[in-house]
Amino acid sequence: MLGIISKIDIASPEEIQRARDFLALACACEVAEISSLTGEGFAGLLPRLDRGDPGTAGLTG
């Protein structure tokens, strides 16, 4: 499963780590950190979604 942490531009490092910890508890095997405001993280995320990798089924419509 792919976990996504958004709003990293306004989150503290502690908040991002807390989100990572919760996603690990939810069995996310990979975590992407993104910011819609700055665009950070999307370059690596969008190709993954377009490939239809396991854990991302249905995310691209």
N, C-alpha and C positions, 0 to 999 in steps of 0.2 A: 504494500500500500504506500502511496505517495502522500506525504503530509505537506501542507503548504502553510507557511507563516507569512501573513501579510502585514502591511503597515510598519515595515521594519524601519522606515525613515523617522517614525515617532516613538518607537519602542526603545526602552533601555536594554542594555545587554542582559540584564537580569530577567526582564520580561521575555526576551527572545529565548533565553535558556529555559525558562519555565515552560514556554510553549513547546520547545524541543522535548523536554522531559514528559509532558503530557502526551505528545505524539508517540514517543517511545512506548509509553504505557498502552497506547492504542494500537501497537504493533506496526507503526510506520517504519518501513525498512529504509526509506529515503526521505529527506526533508528538503524542501526548497524554500528559500527566504526571498520574498519579493516586496517591492514598493511600487504601487501604482503611480505615486507622485513623481518619483525619480526614474522609474523604469528599471531600477536595479533588480537583477535576478531573472528577468523575463527572457533574456537571450538564451539561457540554459534550460528554462522551463518549457517554452513553447514548442521547440522541436521534440521534446519528450512526449508532450501531449499529442502532437500530430502523428507520432509513430504508433500510437495505440499500445504502448508497452503494458504488460500486466500491471494491474493496480490503478490504471488510469482509464479503464473502459467507461465509455459514456461521457467523458469530460469534454469531448470536442464536438458533441452534437450528433 
